[in-house]
């Protein structure tokens, strides 16, 4: 059979309406493709427009349906193919362009959208054709046609749907900003920018949802599956803020008084694919204004969907820590608002307490995440009643007590404070009739915020009554009162030692303690005679009365003794650090005193002391101690009266004085390294006493830094790097911070040429370790310190080996 005969035969067996449409479209496409006559083209387009809905002289409904189903896309492709400046100029005043655009703006929206996107993606590069199609697509969006695209996918199809077509539509709708940005580049239009497009897409989804609700009220079946997929895919692309910022407020208002809108919202979220559920729920929890809104929008989604339950009760709470406190309150409040969801809240509390109390989590979890888990835990406790907590009391208390122990053992003050706050609140809620846990901790913004989360609502009448009753009391004026002191402060150092060791007169004891620092500074020769004995007294001194500032007075006196007679006193203190029968507090006091004394000895511009040795020199008499003071006054007067041509050397004078710490640095430093790996009966640095180990590491780093350019700095640096290398994998973040600071101290204090000459292997090993810490350490401060040390290493390398010129 010939081709022509076959075509004729098929047309004879075709429905007359379909045959008429086919012949009309064929003739029109031929005319549009070949004619250069503007009037002819205008009449051809007018004849085709009869087949569009809403035309002035419409064709029969069956013919319109046939045209839309079988021929509309071909017509659009033909129109796009003829697009050029010359073709549009065949008629004046833009008549042809308006009629050409009307086919895209008034015909079936899904086909028009796909043809426009197809034309833009197929363009070779920037051109008149590309810009005209892009401008038409912008008009398409601004006239609400995207809502028509999505609305068409919500209605039941007249024929079996093509999944590939819907998937293509989904990709083009959500990926439009990317496609247009790639093709138009610098010529991109404002409508296609993501920050503009996705809010518009949110508005179009709302219009499509309104059409769905209207159809449901009219008794017509509809589906929101396509809208759910669009919403989920947009969230996966990271556009939750833009699209949900439009949808959530509108849906919140519409669902408040309408059960139908609530059901539509629930179905909209339930139909989101699992792969997009996390992105959607994370955005919803952040945008929703409170648990009531979440409950209206989600319903019991966490009960119905395993993926949603995992995201809401595991992923957001345990695997993320970027959400704000109001977000956590919305999420956990949502779980608490319905009886079917409350068992999930109890389960969340159990898992939060278990995680909070885990020793591994305390050591390896970043501090912001620990704060996040603590906040979520306290919010859970607020929402749960005594009856719900009663069923799991033993399990919850066991987790709580284990967590308190692990946190109080931490060397980080913030971790210990979190343990104290949560323990106080949780113990009171879980076991209200039992003994209350009470801790002493420093209040800060975080502690006040956590306590505010767990505080019960105040009784309305009580505060007002108490406040009124307090206003009636007039405060007594005590501004003229004076503290009575019957004791007299000792005038000599030995008298102070006697008063502190044997006096039963507590006022004299206090007066001696307050006067001691000044006496030490005024009588260095007398102090050297009893320096070690005085240091021993002060180290073991206990507060016998309520002396204001006792710890500060004791510490300053000890520092003054060390500064006055550094070598023997430092030798005594370092020997006592590893001695038995000392408390952890005393050991940390030793470290603090050594650091402060070294800082004072290394301070530039200190007035020179008498010879630093164990016994006083023969010529040093008490009467000669005021000499440096008046000598300084005389020298200052001479300097002011003398006319000099250059003052450079006078200005550099203080900096040129020898570092007094230089001669005694070894007494401070090396004894502290001797026995750190030997456990004692009451002291185990490598075991449970990691807080003291952290303080030791920080002290060694400080001493290394203060020994800059001293003769013993190289030996100190080598010993310190070996010490660091031994402990580099320690599990406590505070210890690791000290180790990293110590490495930086070595790099800053040891001369660069000596570092590379004497410690090349140590530096190479340290560089590799620092790089690993900077990338993988769970503690943010450790990562930052490692980066700083690496920068110092790089600067050191460039200093000695300058880069080759390009």
C-alpha positions in Angstrom: 0.0 0.0 0.0 1.3 3.5 -0.9 1.9 6.0 1.9 -0.7 8.4 0.6 -3.3 5.6 0.3 -2.6 4.5 3.8 -3.0 8.0 5.2 -6.3 8.4 3.4 -7.6 5.1 4.7 -6.7 6.1 8.3 -8.4 9.4 7.9 -11.6 7.8 6.5 -11.8 5.6 9.7 -11.2 8.6 12.0 -13.8 10.5 14.0 -14.9 13.5 11.9 -14.1 16.0 14.7 -10.6 14.6 15.1 -10.1 14.6 11.3 -11.1 18.2 11.0 -8.7 19.3 13.7 -5.9 17.3 12.2 -6.4 18.8 8.8 -6.7 22.3 10.2 -3.5 22.0 12.3 -1.5 20.6 9.4 -2.5 23.4 7.1 -1.8 26.0 9.8 1.7 24.5 10.6 2.5 24.6 6.9 1.4 28.2 6.6 3.3 29.3 9.7 6.5 27.5 8.6 6.6 28.9 5.1 4.7 32.2 4.9 6.4 35.6 5.2 3.1 37.4 4.8 2.1 39.1 8.1 -1.6 39.2 7.4 -1.6 35.5 6.3 0.2 34.5 9.5 -2.2 36.7 11.6 -5.3 35.0 10.1 -3.7 31.5 10.5 -3.0 32.1 14.2 -6.5 33.5 14.7 -8.0 30.3 13.2 -5.9 28.2 15.5 -6.8 30.2 18.6 -10.4 29.0 18.2 -9.2 25.8 19.7 -8.1 27.4 23.0 -10.5 27.6 25.9 -11.9 31.1 26.4 -11.6 32.1 22.8 -14.1 34.7 21.3 -15.4 32.3 18.6 -14.6 28.9 20.1 -14.5 25.6 18.4 -16.6 22.7 19.6 -15.6 21.3 23.0 -14.6 18.0 21.5 -12.4 19.8 19.0 -10.8 21.9 21.7 -10.0 18.8 23.8 -8.5 17.0 20.7 -6.4 20.1 19.9 -5.1 20.4 23.5 -4.4 16.7 23.8 -2.8 15.9 20.4 -1.6 19.1 18.7 -0.9 22.0 21.0 2.7 21.1 21.8 3.5 20.9 18.0 1.9 24.3 17.4 4.0 25.8 20.2 7.2 24.3 18.9 6.5 25.7 15.5 5.8 29.2 17.0 9.1 29.0 19.0 10.9 27.9 15.9 9.8 30.9 13.8 10.7 33.4 16.5 13.0 36.1 15.3 13.1 39.9 15.2 12.3 39.9 11.5 9.3 37.5 11.9 7.8 39.5 14.7 8.3 42.7 12.6 6.0 41.5 9.8 3.2 43.3 11.5 3.4 46.8 13.2 2.8 47.7 16.8 3.7 44.3 18.2 0.4 42.7 16.9 2.1 39.4 16.0 4.1 39.2 19.2 1.0 39.6 21.4 -0.9 37.0 19.4 2.2 34.7 19.5 2.6 35.0 23.3 -1.2 34.4 23.9 -0.8 30.8 22.9 1.6 30.2 25.8 -0.3 32.3 28.3 -3.8 31.0 27.6 -3.3 27.4 26.4 -2.7 24.3 28.5 -0.1 25.4 31.1 1.9 22.3 31.5 2.6 21.9 27.7 3.4 25.6 27.4 5.8 25.5 30.3 7.7 22.4 29.0 8.0 23.9 25.5 9.4 27.1 26.9 11.9 25.3 29.1 12.8 23.0 26.1 13.5 26.0 23.9 15.6 27.8 26.6 17.7 24.7 27.3 18.2 24.0 23.5 19.5 27.6 22.8 23.1 27.7 21.6 23.9 30.8 23.5 22.8 34.4 24.2 20.6 35.6 21.4 17.4 37.6 20.6 15.5 34.3 20.5 16.7 33.2 23.9 15.9 36.5 25.6 12.4 36.7 24.1 11.6 33.2 25.3 13.0 33.9 28.7 10.9 37.1 29.0 7.8 35.2 28.0 8.6 32.6 30.7 8.8 35.5 33.2 5.4 36.7 32.1 4.2 33.1 32.4 5.3 33.0 36.0 4.0 36.5 36.9 0.5 35.8 35.6 0.0 32.8 37.8 0.4 30.1 35.2 2.6 28.0 37.4 -0.4 27.4 39.7 -2.2 26.2 36.6 0.6 23.7 35.9 0.4 22.2 39.3 -3.4 22.4 39.5 -3.6 20.3 36.4 -1.5 17.6 38.1 -3.9 17.5 41.1 -7.0 16.6 39.0 -7.7 13.0 38.2 -6.4 12.3 34.7 -8.9 11.5 31.9 -6.4 8.9 30.6 -3.7 6.9 32.2 -1.0 9.2 33.4 2.6 9.1 32.2 5.0 9.0 35.2 7.9 10.2 33.0 5.9 13.4 32.1 5.2 14.2 35.7 8.8 13.5 36.7 10.0 15.9 33.9 7.5 18.5 35.1 8.7 18.1 38.7 12.4 18.5 37.7 11.7 21.6 35.6 9.5 23.3 38.1 12.0 23.0 41.0 15.1 23.3 39.0 14.0 26.4 37.0 16.4 28.8 38.7 19.4 26.5 38.0 18.4 26.0 34.3 17.8 29.6 33.6 20.9 30.7 35.5 23.1 28.4 33.5 21.7 29.5 30.1 21.3 33.3 30.7 24.2 33.7 33.1 24.8 37.5 33.4 21.7 38.3 31.5 19.5 36.4 34.0 16.2 38.0 34.9 15.1 38.9 38.5 12.2 36.5 38.4 14.5 33.5 38.0 16.7 34.3 41.0 16.2 31.6 43.7 15.4 34.2 46.4 12.6 35.5 44.1 11.4 32.3 42.5 10.8 30.1 45.5 8.6 32.5 47.4 6.6 32.8 44.1 6.5 29.1 43.9 5.1 29.0 47.4 2.4 31.4 46.4 1.5 29.2 43.4 1.4 26.1 45.6 -1.1 28.0 47.8 -3.3 28.8 44.8 -3.2 25.2 43.7 -4.1 24.1 47.2 -7.0 26.5 47.2 -8.3 25.0 44.0 -8.0 21.5 45.6 -10.0 22.6 48.6 -12.7 24.2 46.3 -12.9 21.0 44.3 -13.3 18.9 47.4 -16.0 21.1 48.7 -17.7 20.7 45.3 -17.5 16.9 45.6 -14.7 16.3 43.1 -11.7 14.0 43.9 -8.3 15.6 43.9 -4.7 14.6 44.8 -1.9 16.7 46.4 0.8 14.2 45.6 2.4 16.3 43.0 2.4 19.4 45.3 4.0 17.3 48.0 6.7 16.2 45.6 7.4 19.8 44.5 7.5 20.9 48.2 9.8 18.1 49.2 12.2 18.6 46.3 12.4 22.3 46.9 13.3 21.6 50.5 16.0 19.1 49.5 17.5 21.8 47.3 17.9 23.9 50.5 15.1 26.3 49.9 13.1 25.6 53.0 13.3 29.2 54.3 12.0 30.8 51.1 9.1 28.4 50.3 8.0 27.5 53.8 8.2 31.2 54.8 5.3 31.7 52.5 3.4 28.5 53.0 3.5 28.1 56.8 1.9 31.4 57.8 -0.9 31.0 55.2 -1.6 27.4 56.1 -1.5 28.3 59.8 -4.2 30.8 59.3 -6.4 28.7 57.0 -6.2 25.5 59.2 -7.1 27.3 62.4 -10.8 27.1 61.9 -11.2 24.5 59.1 -11.1 20.8 59.5 -10.9 20.4 55.7 -7.8 22.6 55.5 -6.2 20.6 58.4 -6.8 17.3 56.5 -5.3 18.8 53.3 -2.2 20.0 55.3 -1.8 16.5 56.8 -2.1 14.8 53.4 0.3 17.4 51.9 3.0 16.4 54.4 2.3 12.7 54.5 2.7 12.4 50.7 6.2 13.9 50.7 8.7 11.2 49.6 10.8 9.7 52.4 14.0 11.0 50.9 12.7 14.6 51.3 11.0 14.1 54.6 14.0 15.2 56.7 14.5 18.5 54.8 10.8 19.3 55.0 10.4 18.6 58.7 13.6 20.4 59.6 12.4 23.5 57.8 8.9 23.2 59.3 10.1 22.9 62.8 12.2 26.0 62.4 9.5 28.1 60.7 6.4 27.1 62.7 5.5 29.5 65.5 5.0 27.1 68.4 3.8 23.5 69.0 0.1 24.4 68.3 1.0 25.3 64.7 3.1 22.2 64.2 0.2 20.0 65.6 -2.3 21.6 63.1 0.1 21.2 60.1 1.5 17.7 60.9 -1.3 16.0 62.8 0.0 12.6 64.0 2.6 12.3 61.3 5.2 11.0 63.7 2.9 8.1 64.6 2.1 7.2 61.0 5.5 7.6 59.3 8.6 5.8 60.5 10.8 8.3 58.6 9.1 11.2 60.2 9.4 9.6 63.6 13.1 9.1 63.1 13.7 12.7 62.0 11.6 14.2 64.8 12.7 12.0 67.7 16.3 11.1 66.7 17.9 13.2 63.9 16.9 16.7 65.1 17.6 15.9 68.7 20.7 13.8 68.7 22.5 14.2 65.4 22.1 17.9 65.0 22.7 20.8 67.4 22.1 23.9 65.3 18.5 24.5 66.2 17.4 27.3 68.6 15.8 26.8 71.9 12.3 28.0 70.6 12.7 25.3 67.8 13.3 22.6 70.5 10.3 23.9 72.5 8.1 23.7 69.4 9.2 20.1 68.5 9.0 18.7 72.0 5.8 20.6 72.7 4.3 19.0 69.6 5.1 15.6 70.9 3.4 16.5 74.2 0.2 17.8 72.7 -1.5 14.6 71.8 -2.0 11.4 73.8 -0.8 9.2 70.9 2.4 11.2 70.7 3.2 11.5 74.4 4.8 8.0 74.7 7.3 9.2 72.1 8.2 12.1 74.5 8.9 9.6 77.3 11.1 7.6 75.0 12.9 10.7 73.9 13.6 11.6 77.6 15.1 8.2 78.3 17.4 8.4 75.3 18.4 12.0 76.1 19.3 11.1 79.6 21.2 8.1 78.4 23.2 10.2 75.9 23.6 13.0 78.4 25.1 10.6 81.0 27.4 8.7 78.6 31.1 9.0 79.5 32.0 8.7 75.9 29.6 11.5 74.9 31.0 13.7 77.7 34.5 13.3 76.4 34.0 13.4 72.7 30.9 15.5 72.0 31.4 19.2 71.3 30.3 21.5 74.0 27.6 23.2 71.9 26.0 19.8 71.3 26.1 19.0 75.0 24.3 22.3 75.7 21.8 21.4 73.1 21.0 17.9 74.6 20.8 19.5 78.0 18.3 22.1 76.8 16.2 19.4 75.1 16.3 17.3 78.3 15.0 20.1 80.5 12.2 20.9 78.0 11.1 17.3 78.1 10.9 17.3 81.9 8.7 20.4 81.8 6.2 18.7 79.6 6.0 15.3 81.4 3.8 14.7 84.5 4.7 12.9 87.6 2.7 9.8 86.7 4.5 9.4 83.4 7.9 9.8 85.1 7.0 7.4 87.8 6.9 4.4 85.5 10.5 5.0 84.5 11.8 6.5 87.7 14.5 3.9 88.4 15.9 3.8 84.9 15.9 7.6 84.7 17.6 8.1 88.1 20.3 5.6 87.2 21.1 7.4 83.9 21.0 10.7 85.8 23.4 9.7 88.5 25.8 8.1 86.0 25.8 11.3 84.0 26.4 13.5 87.1 29.4 11.5 88.0 30.9 11.6 84.5 30.3 15.4 84.2 31.6 16.3 87.6 34.8 14.3 86.7 35.3 16.5 83.6 38.1 19.0 83.5 36.0 21.6 81.6 34.1 24.0 83.9 31.2 24.4 81.4 30.7 20.6 81.3 30.6 20.4 85.1 28.2 23.3 85.3 25.9 21.6 82.8 25.9 18.5 85.0 25.1 20.5 88.1 22.2 22.4 86.6 20.6 19.4 84.9 21.1 17.2 88.0 19.3 19.7 90.2 16.3 20.1 87.9 16.0 16.5 86.8 16.3 15.0 90.3 13.6 17.4 91.6 11.2 16.4 88.7 12.0 12.7 88.6 12.0 12.1 92.4 10.2 15.0 94.0 9.8 13.4 97.4 13.5 12.4 97.6 16.5 14.5 98.8 17.2 17.5 96.6 20.6 17.8 94.9 22.2 21.2 95.5 25.4 22.4 93.9 27.4 25.6 94.0 28.2 27.0 90.6 28.8 30.4 89.0 25.8 31.8 87.4 26.1 33.0 83.8 23.7 33.6 80.8 23.6 29.9 80.0 22.8 28.8 83.5 20.0 31.4 83.8 18.6 30.3 80.5 18.5 26.6 81.4 17.0 27.3 84.8 14.3 29.5 83.2 13.4 26.6 80.9 12.7 24.4 83.8 11.2 26.9 86.2 7.5 26.3 87.1 5.0 29.0 86.4 4.7 31.5 89.3 1.5 31.6 91.3 -0.3 34.8 90.4 -1.1 36.0 93.9 2.0 35.1 95.9 4.6 37.4 94.3 2.3 40.5 94.5 1.6 39.9 98.2 5.2 39.3 99.0 6.3 42.4 97.1 3.7 44.6 98.9 4.7 43.3 102.3 8.4 44.0 101.5 7.7 47.6 100.6 6.4 48.2 104.1 9.9 47.5 105.7 12.2 50.4 105.9 15.9 49.4 105.6 18.2 50.3 108.5 21.1 52.7 107.7 24.3 50.8 108.4 26.6 53.0 106.3 28.3 54.4 109.3 29.2 51.1 110.9 32.9 50.3 111.2 34.6 46.9 111.6 36.2 46.6 115.1 39.7 45.2 115.1 41.4 44.6 118.5 44.5 42.8 117.1 47.6 44.5 115.8 49.3 43.4 112.6 52.8 41.9 113.0 55.7 44.1 111.9 58.1 41.3 110.9 58.0 38.2 108.7 58.9 35.8 111.6 56.1 37.2 113.7 53.7 36.5 110.9 54.9 32.9 110.6 54.4 32.5 114.4 50.9 34.1 114.3 49.8 31.9 111.4 51.1 28.7 113.0 50.4 29.0 116.7 48.2 32.0 117.5 44.8 31.4 119.0 43.9 35.0 118.6 41.9 34.9 115.3 42.0 38.6 114.8 45.8 38.6 115.1 45.8 35.6 112.7 43.8 37.5 110.1 45.9 40.6 110.6 49.1 38.6 110.0 47.7 37.1 106.8 46.7 40.5 105.5 50.1 42.0 106.3 52.3 39.2 105.0 52.5 40.1 101.3 53.7 43.6 102.1 56.2 42.5 104.6 57.7 40.0 102.1 58.1 42.6 99.5 59.7 45.1 101.9 62.0 42.6 103.6 63.5 40.3 101.0 66.6 39.5 103.0 64.6 38.4 106.0 62.3 36.3 103.8 65.2 34.4 102.3 66.1 33.1 105.8 62.7 31.5 106.2 61.5 31.2 102.6 60.9 27.5 102.5 59.4 27.3 105.9 57.1 30.2 105.0 56.1 28.5 101.8 55.3 25.3 103.7 53.1 27.2 106.2 51.2 29.0 103.4 50.7 25.9 101.4 49.1 24.0 104.3 47.3 27.1 105.7 43.6 26.5 106.2 40.9 29.1 106.6 40.0 29.1 110.3 37.6 32.1 110.2 35.5 33.7 107.5 38.2 35.9 106.1 37.1 37.8 103.1 39.4 37.0 100.2 41.3 34.3 102.1 42.4 32.4 98.9 43.6 35.5 97.2 45.6 36.7 100.3 47.2 33.2 100.6 48.1 33.0 97.0 49.6 36.4 96.7 51.8 35.8 99.7 53.0 32.5 98.2 53.8 34.2 94.9 55.7 36.9 96.7 57.8 34.2 98.5 58.6 32.5 95.3 59.5 35.7 93.6 61.8 36.7 96.5 63.7 33.4 96.7 62.9 31.5 93.5 65.2 28.6 93.4 64.7 26.9 96.8 61.0 27.7 97.0 60.3 26.5 93.5 62.3 23.3 94.3 60.2 22.8 97.4 56.8 23.4 95.7 57.6 21.1 92.7 58.7 18.3 95.1 55.4 18.6 97.0 53.3 18.4 93.8 53.9 14.7 93.6 54.0 14.1 97.3 51.4 11.9 99.1 48.7 13.3 101.4 48.1 16.4 99.4 44.6 17.3 98.1 43.9 18.1 94.5 43.2 21.7 95.5 46.7 22.0 97.0 48.3 20.5 93.9 46.5 23.0 91.7 47.4 25.8 94.0 51.1 24.9 93.5 50.7 25.1 89.7 48.9 28.4 89.9 51.6 29.9 92.2 54.4 28.7 90.0 52.8 30.2 86.9 52.1 33.6 88.6 55.6 33.8 90.0 57.3 32.9 86.7 55.1 35.6 85.1 56.3 38.2 87.6 60.0 37.1 87.3 59.9 37.4 83.5 58.1 40.7 83.4 60.2 43.3 81.6 61.2 46.4 83.6 61.2 44.7 87.1 63.5 46.5 89.5 66.6 44.3 90.0 66.6 42.0 93.1 69.4 41.1 95.4 71.2 37.9 94.4 68.7 35.0 93.8 70.1 32.3 96.0 69.2 30.2 99.0 71.0 32.2 101.6 71.3 36.0 101.8 74.5 37.7 100.8 76.7 39.1 103.5 76.1 42.7 102.5 72.3 42.5 102.5 71.0 44.2 105.6 67.4 45.1 106.4 68.3 48.8 106.6 69.4 48.7 102.9 66.1 47.5 101.4 64.6 51.0 100.8 67.6 51.9 98.6 66.1 50.9 95.3 63.1 53.2 95.8 65.1 56.4 96.5 67.7 55.5 93.9 64.9 55.2 91.3 63.6 58.7 92.3 67.0 60.2 92.0 67.7 58.6 88.6 64.3 59.8 87.4 65.1 63.4 88.4 68.5 63.3 86.7 66.9 61.9 83.6 64.4 64.8 83.5 67.1 67.5 84.1 69.6 66.2 81.6 69.6 67.3 78.0 70.4 64.5 75.6 70.7 64.3 71.8 69.2 60.8 71.7 66.8 59.1 74.1 66.8 55.8 72.2 68.9 53.9 74.7 67.0 55.2 77.7 63.7 54.1 76.2 65.1 50.6 75.5 66.6 50.3 79.0 63.8 48.3 80.7 63.6 45.8 77.8 67.3 45.3 77.9 67.3 44.1 81.5 68.0 40.3 81.9 65.0 38.0 82.2 65.1 37.1 85.9 63.3 33.9 85.1 66.2 32.8 83.0 68.4 31.6 85.9 65.6 29.6 87.6 63.4 28.4 84.8 64.7 24.8 85.2 63.7 24.7 88.9 60.1 25.6 87.9 59.8 23.3 84.9 61.7 20.0 84.9 60.6 18.6 88.3 57.0 18.8 87.2 57.8 16.3 84.4 59.5 13.7 86.5 56.7 11.5 87.9 53.6 12.4 85.9 53.2 8.7 84.8 53.6 7.2 88.3 50.3 6.7 90.1 50.2 7.3 93.8 47.7 5.9 96.3 45.7 9.2 96.3 46.8 10.7 93.0 46.7 9.4 89.5 47.3 11.9 86.7 46.8 9.4 83.9 43.7 8.1 85.5 40.8 9.8 87.2 42.7 13.0 88.1 42.6 14.4 84.6 41.6 17.8 85.8 44.9 18.2 87.5 46.7 16.8 84.5 45.0 19.5 82.4 46.2 22.2 84.8 49.7 20.7 84.7 49.8 20.8 80.9 48.7 24.4 80.8 51.2 25.3 83.5 54.1 23.7 81.5 53.0 25.5 78.4 52.9 28.8 80.3 56.4 28.2 81.8 57.7 27.4 78.3 56.3 30.6 76.9 57.7 32.7 79.7 61.2 31.2 79.2 61.5 32.8 75.7 65.1 33.2 74.6 66.5 31.8 77.8 69.5 29.4 77.7 67.5 26.5 78.9 64.6 27.0 76.4 65.8 24.4 73.9 66.1 21.7 76.6 62.7 22.7 77.9 61.2 22.6 74.4 62.5 19.2 73.7 61.3 17.8 77.0 57.9 19.4 76.5 57.4 18.0 73.0 58.2 14.5 74.3 55.6 15.0 77.0 53.1 16.2 74.5 53.8 13.3 72.2 53.1 10.9 75.0 49.6 12.3 75.8 48.6 13.5 72.3 45.6 11.0 72.1 44.2 11.8 75.6 40.5 11.6 75.7 39.8 14.8 77.7 39.4 18.0 75.7 40.8 20.2 78.4 44.1 18.2 78.4 44.3 18.2 74.6 43.8 22.0 74.6 46.8 22.3 77.0 48.9 20.1 74.8 48.2 22.1 71.7 48.9 25.4 73.6 52.2 23.9 74.8 53.2 23.2 71.2 52.6 26.8 70.3 54.6 27.9 73.3 57.6 25.9 72.1 57.3 27.4 68.7 57.2 30.9 70.1 59.9 30.6 72.8 62.7 28.6 71.2 64.7 30.4 68.6 63.8 29.3 65.1 67.2 28.2 64.0 67.6 26.1 67.2 64.2 24.5 66.6 65.2 23.3 63.1 68.7 22.3 64.2 67.9 20.5 67.4 64.3 19.4 67.1 63.6 18.5 63.4 62.1 15.1 64.0 59.9 16.4 66.8 58.6 19.2 64.6 57.8 16.8 61.8 55.8 14.5 64.0 54.0 17.5 65.6 53.1 18.8 62.2 51.4 15.5 61.2 49.6 15.3 64.5 48.4 18.9 64.3 47.0 18.4 60.8 44.9 15.4 62.1 43.6 17.4 65.1 42.7 20.4 62.9 40.5 18.1 60.7 39.1 15.5 63.0 39.1 16.6 66.7 35.5 16.8 68.0 36.3 19.8 70.2 36.1 23.2 68.4 38.7 24.9 70.6 41.2 22.0 69.9 40.7 22.4 66.2 41.3 26.1 66.4 44.4 25.7 68.5 45.8 23.2 66.1 45.3 25.5 63.2 47.1 28.3 65.1 50.0 26.0 65.8 50.2 25.0 62.1 50.3 28.6 61.1 53.2 29.2 63.5 55.0 26.2 61.9 54.4 27.6 58.5 55.6 31.0 59.5 58.7 29.4 61.0 59.5 27.6 57.8 59.1 30.8 55.7 61.3 32.7 58.1 64.3 30.4 57.7 63.6 29.1 54.2 62.1 32.0 52.2 60.0 30.9 49.2 61.7 30.9 45.8 60.9 33.9 43.6 58.4 33.2 40.8 
